[in-house]
Amino acid sequence: MSTVNLGLIAAIYVGTTAPTNKKLIWIDTGETPNVHKWYNTTSGSWESFLYSTLIDNITIKKDVDGKLYVDVSTIPELQVSDGSVTLAKLADVASGTVFYRRSSGTGSPEVQTLAQLKSDLGLMGNNTGDQDLSGLALKATTINGKPLNANITLTPEDIGSPEGSGSSTGTNTGDETKSGILSKLEISILSGDNTGDETKGRILNLFSLIEEDESDPYTLILESDLEKLQDLEKIPEITLPSDTTVAGRISSLTEGTDYPTGWSLSVGESEFDLLITHNKGKKVFDIKVYSVDSLGKERMLIPFDNAYSGILTIDSNSVQIEALSEVQRQLKIYIEFV
């Protein structure tokens, strides 16, 4: 009967001590977790499969305690030397970005936008940072031959004499003479305790008062009488635009333009009545209503016909025009007071 050579029968040794048969696979139970090891005949030591697969024994070594470490001196080609990193090796950078550290303290540079940089530099609007200061440059370089590159003291000669009849001396620089002041105030006579008193004749002339006779040469008009005369000279006027209703006529009026300042216009007791509050403390003597055509001609309307149906005096400060004219034209209303 013939025999067959089966070759070396390998086995797995399990234990905490290294086996003497170097051809075995050893499960080292002395490490946690357990490690599969094989015998390296070159180094003469048992090594784990993980160590022999991933570790280059030239660069990564074991220390006396069996711990791994990197021998930096054996891999200079893997070290990053100063100045060796190019811009092309940086990550992709978006347009409009800059690198600088904005956060306080030391640390890595940060990616910022141009807008943020502009804000940090205090540039506003479309300002590029360039400033043309030529328009702000001092044009004059001297005063009366004295250079302005240092503090200077101005003398009366530098300032000169002020315009007018006075001089630059005295308590008030540039004092006018008494005659010059009187001339500018159009005062020719000085009398009484108050310098510059006007004569009675000039005062009457300023107020348009006339001389009556020698026994009573001047007549003074009371202020209240003067107001009455002034009221008669200018009769208050109201302008109403064309509209179908009283409310429509007064809706867009302007005080001081379409009716006197201090007055108010509103719809009266009826929607056809116009209430006028004049606050004059007087009663109405007469009211005239005119229609105005496109050429500006005024036609007086007849009371109780096509001007109004009646006038109601409510009190001394207000009056109501009843059934105001419905003529489809601009109206002018004139009011006389007692």
Contacts in CASP RR format, 6 or more apart in sequence:
PFRMAT RR
TARGET T0000
AUTHOR 0000-0000-0000
METHOD contacts of the structure
MODEL  1
MSTVNLGLIAAIYVGTTAPTNKKLIWIDTGETPNVHKWYNTTSGSWESFL
YSTLIDNITIKKDVDGKLYVDVSTIPELQVSDGSVTLAKLADVASGTVFY
RRSSGTGSPEVQTLAQLKSDLGLMGNNTGDQDLSGLALKATTINGKPLNA
NITLTPEDIGSPEGSGSSTGTNTGDETKSGILSKLEISILSGDNTGDETK
GRILNLFSLIEEDESDPYTLILESDLEKLQDLEKIPEITLPSDTTVAGRI
SSLTEGTDYPTGWSLSVGESEFDLLITHNKGKKVFDIKVYSVDSLGKERM
LIPFDNAYSGILTIDSNSVQIEALSEVQRQLKIYIEFV
8 23 0 8 1.000
10 23 0 8 1.000
10 24 0 8 1.000
10 25 0 8 1.000
11 21 0 8 1.000
11 24 0 8 1.000
11 25 0 8 1.000
12 24 0 8 1.000
12 25 0 8 1.000
12 26 0 8 1.000
12 27 0 8 1.000
13 19 0 8 1.000
13 21 0 8 1.000
13 24 0 8 1.000
13 25 0 8 1.000
13 26 0 8 1.000
13 27 0 8 1.000
14 26 0 8 1.000
14 27 0 8 1.000
14 29 0 8 1.000
15 26 0 8 1.000
15 27 0 8 1.000
15 28 0 8 1.000
15 29 0 8 1.000
15 30 0 8 1.000
16 28 0 8 1.000
16 29 0 8 1.000
16 30 0 8 1.000
18 26 0 8 1.000
18 28 0 8 1.000
18 46 0 8 1.000
19 26 0 8 1.000
22 39 0 8 1.000
22 41 0 8 1.000
23 39 0 8 1.000
25 36 0 8 1.000
25 37 0 8 1.000
25 38 0 8 1.000
26 36 0 8 1.000
26 37 0 8 1.000
26 38 0 8 1.000
26 39 0 8 1.000
26 46 0 8 1.000
27 34 0 8 1.000
27 35 0 8 1.000
27 36 0 8 1.000
27 37 0 8 1.000
28 34 0 8 1.000
28 35 0 8 1.000
28 36 0 8 1.000
28 37 0 8 1.000
28 46 0 8 1.000
28 48 0 8 1.000
35 48 0 8 1.000
35 50 0 8 1.000
36 48 0 8 1.000
36 49 0 8 1.000
37 46 0 8 1.000
37 47 0 8 1.000
37 48 0 8 1.000
37 49 0 8 1.000
38 46 0 8 1.000
38 47 0 8 1.000
38 49 0 8 1.000
38 52 0 8 1.000
39 45 0 8 1.000
39 46 0 8 1.000
39 47 0 8 1.000
40 46 0 8 1.000
40 47 0 8 1.000
40 52 0 8 1.000
43 57 0 8 1.000
51 68 0 8 1.000
55 68 0 8 1.000
58 71 0 8 1.000
58 74 0 8 1.000
59 70 0 8 1.000
59 71 0 8 1.000
59 74 0 8 1.000
59 75 0 8 1.000
60 68 0 8 1.000
60 69 0 8 1.000
60 70 0 8 1.000
60 71 0 8 1.000
61 68 0 8 1.000
61 69 0 8 1.000
61 71 0 8 1.000
62 68 0 8 1.000
62 69 0 8 1.000
63 69 0 8 1.000
72 79 0 8 1.000
93 111 0 8 1.000
96 113 0 8 1.000
96 114 0 8 1.000
97 111 0 8 1.000
97 112 0 8 1.000
97 113 0 8 1.000
97 114 0 8 1.000
98 111 0 8 1.000
98 112 0 8 1.000
98 113 0 8 1.000
98 114 0 8 1.000
98 117 0 8 1.000
99 109 0 8 1.000
99 110 0 8 1.000
99 111 0 8 1.000
99 112 0 8 1.000
100 109 0 8 1.000
100 110 0 8 1.000
100 112 0 8 1.000
100 117 0 8 1.000
101 107 0 8 1.000
101 108 0 8 1.000
101 109 0 8 1.000
101 110 0 8 1.000
102 110 0 8 1.000
102 112 0 8 1.000
102 116 0 8 1.000
102 120 0 8 1.000
103 110 0 8 1.000
121 129 0 8 1.000
123 129 0 8 1.000
138 148 0 8 1.000
140 148 0 8 1.000
141 147 0 8 1.000
141 148 0 8 1.000
141 149 0 8 1.000
142 148 0 8 1.000
143 152 0 8 1.000
143 154 0 8 1.000
143 158 0 8 1.000
144 157 0 8 1.000
144 158 0 8 1.000
146 152 0 8 1.000
146 158 0 8 1.000
156 168 0 8 1.000
159 168 0 8 1.000
160 168 0 8 1.000
161 167 0 8 1.000
161 168 0 8 1.000
162 168 0 8 1.000
162 173 0 8 1.000
162 174 0 8 1.000
164 174 0 8 1.000
164 176 0 8 1.000
165 176 0 8 1.000
165 177 0 8 1.000
165 180 0 8 1.000
166 174 0 8 1.000
166 175 0 8 1.000
166 176 0 8 1.000
166 177 0 8 1.000
167 174 0 8 1.000
167 175 0 8 1.000
168 174 0 8 1.000
176 184 0 8 1.000
182 188 0 8 1.000
182 190 0 8 1.000
182 196 0 8 1.000
185 196 0 8 1.000
187 196 0 8 1.000
187 198 0 8 1.000
189 196 0 8 1.000
189 197 0 8 1.000
189 199 0 8 1.000
190 196 0 8 1.000
190 197 0 8 1.000
191 197 0 8 1.000
191 199 0 8 1.000
198 206 0 8 1.000
200 218 0 8 1.000
201 218 0 8 1.000
204 210 0 8 1.000
204 211 0 8 1.000
204 218 0 8 1.000
209 218 0 8 1.000
209 219 0 8 1.000
209 220 0 8 1.000
209 221 0 8 1.000
210 219 0 8 1.000
211 217 0 8 1.000
211 218 0 8 1.000
212 218 0 8 1.000
212 219 0 8 1.000
221 229 0 8 1.000
231 337 0 8 1.000
235 334 0 8 1.000
235 335 0 8 1.000
235 336 0 8 1.000
236 259 0 8 1.000
236 260 0 8 1.000
236 263 0 8 1.000
236 278 0 8 1.000
236 334 0 8 1.000
236 335 0 8 1.000
237 259 0 8 1.000
237 260 0 8 1.000
237 332 0 8 1.000
237 333 0 8 1.000
237 334 0 8 1.000
238 258 0 8 1.000
238 259 0 8 1.000
238 260 0 8 1.000
238 265 0 8 1.000
238 276 0 8 1.000
238 332 0 8 1.000
238 333 0 8 1.000
238 334 0 8 1.000
238 335 0 8 1.000
239 253 0 8 1.000
239 258 0 8 1.000
239 259 0 8 1.000
239 330 0 8 1.000
239 331 0 8 1.000
239 332 0 8 1.000
239 333 0 8 1.000
240 249 0 8 1.000
240 250 0 8 1.000
240 253 0 8 1.000
240 258 0 8 1.000
240 330 0 8 1.000
240 331 0 8 1.000
240 332 0 8 1.000
240 333 0 8 1.000
241 249 0 8 1.000
241 252 0 8 1.000
241 330 0 8 1.000
242 249 0 8 1.000
242 328 0 8 1.000
242 329 0 8 1.000
242 330 0 8 1.000
242 331 0 8 1.000
243 249 0 8 1.000
243 251 0 8 1.000
244 326 0 8 1.000
244 328 0 8 1.000
245 271 0 8 1.000
245 272 0 8 1.000
246 267 0 8 1.000
246 268 0 8 1.000
246 271 0 8 1.000
246 272 0 8 1.000
246 273 0 8 1.000
246 274 0 8 1.000
246 324 0 8 1.000
247 267 0 8 1.000
247 271 0 8 1.000
249 274 0 8 1.000
249 331 0 8 1.000
250 265 0 8 1.000
250 266 0 8 1.000
250 267 0 8 1.000
250 274 0 8 1.000
253 259 0 8 1.000
253 265 0 8 1.000
255 261 0 8 1.000
255 262 0 8 1.000
255 263 0 8 1.000
255 264 0 8 1.000
256 262 0 8 1.000
259 265 0 8 1.000
260 278 0 8 1.000
262 279 0 8 1.000
263 276 0 8 1.000
263 277 0 8 1.000
263 278 0 8 1.000
263 279 0 8 1.000
264 276 0 8 1.000
264 277 0 8 1.000
265 274 0 8 1.000
265 275 0 8 1.000
265 276 0 8 1.000
265 277 0 8 1.000
266 275 0 8 1.000
266 277 0 8 1.000
267 273 0 8 1.000
267 274 0 8 1.000
267 275 0 8 1.000
268 274 0 8 1.000
268 275 0 8 1.000
268 320 0 8 1.000
269 275 0 8 1.000
269 320 0 8 1.000
270 322 0 8 1.000
270 323 0 8 1.000
272 322 0 8 1.000
272 323 0 8 1.000
272 324 0 8 1.000
272 326 0 8 1.000
273 320 0 8 1.000
273 321 0 8 1.000
273 322 0 8 1.000
273 323 0 8 1.000
273 324 0 8 1.000
274 320 0 8 1.000
274 321 0 8 1.000
274 324 0 8 1.000
275 314 0 8 1.000
275 318 0 8 1.000
275 319 0 8 1.000
275 320 0 8 1.000
276 318 0 8 1.000
276 319 0 8 1.000
276 320 0 8 1.000
276 321 0 8 1.000
276 335 0 8 1.000
277 317 0 8 1.000
277 318 0 8 1.000
278 317 0 8 1.000
278 318 0 8 1.000
278 319 0 8 1.000
278 335 0 8 1.000
279 317 0 8 1.000
280 316 0 8 1.000
280 317 0 8 1.000
280 337 0 8 1.000
281 316 0 8 1.000
281 317 0 8 1.000
282 316 0 8 1.000
282 337 0 8 1.000
282 338 0 8 1.000
283 313 0 8 1.000
283 316 0 8 1.000
283 319 0 8 1.000
283 337 0 8 1.000
283 338 0 8 1.000
284 311 0 8 1.000
284 313 0 8 1.000
284 319 0 8 1.000
284 335 0 8 1.000
284 336 0 8 1.000
284 337 0 8 1.000
284 338 0 8 1.000
285 336 0 8 1.000
285 337 0 8 1.000
285 338 0 8 1.000
286 335 0 8 1.000
286 336 0 8 1.000
287 308 0 8 1.000
287 311 0 8 1.000
287 319 0 8 1.000
287 321 0 8 1.000
287 333 0 8 1.000
287 334 0 8 1.000
287 335 0 8 1.000
287 336 0 8 1.000
288 300 0 8 1.000
288 307 0 8 1.000
288 333 0 8 1.000
288 334 0 8 1.000
289 300 0 8 1.000
289 301 0 8 1.000
289 303 0 8 1.000
289 307 0 8 1.000
289 308 0 8 1.000
289 321 0 8 1.000
289 324 0 8 1.000
289 325 0 8 1.000
289 331 0 8 1.000
289 332 0 8 1.000
289 333 0 8 1.000
290 298 0 8 1.000
290 299 0 8 1.000
290 300 0 8 1.000
290 301 0 8 1.000
290 331 0 8 1.000
290 332 0 8 1.000
290 333 0 8 1.000
290 334 0 8 1.000
291 298 0 8 1.000
291 299 0 8 1.000
291 301 0 8 1.000
291 325 0 8 1.000
291 327 0 8 1.000
291 329 0 8 1.000
291 330 0 8 1.000
291 331 0 8 1.000
291 332 0 8 1.000
292 298 0 8 1.000
292 299 0 8 1.000
292 329 0 8 1.000
292 330 0 8 1.000
292 331 0 8 1.000
292 332 0 8 1.000
293 299 0 8 1.000
293 329 0 8 1.000
298 332 0 8 1.000
300 307 0 8 1.000
301 307 0 8 1.000
301 325 0 8 1.000
301 327 0 8 1.000
303 310 0 8 1.000
304 310 0 8 1.000
306 325 0 8 1.000
306 327 0 8 1.000
307 325 0 8 1.000
308 321 0 8 1.000
308 322 0 8 1.000
308 323 0 8 1.000
308 324 0 8 1.000
308 325 0 8 1.000
309 322 0 8 1.000
309 323 0 8 1.000
310 321 0 8 1.000
310 322 0 8 1.000
310 323 0 8 1.000
311 319 0 8 1.000
311 320 0 8 1.000
311 321 0 8 1.000
311 322 0 8 1.000
312 319 0 8 1.000
312 320 0 8 1.000
312 322 0 8 1.000
313 319 0 8 1.000
314 320 0 8 1.000
319 335 0 8 1.000
321 333 0 8 1.000
324 331 0 8 1.000
325 331 0 8 1.000
END
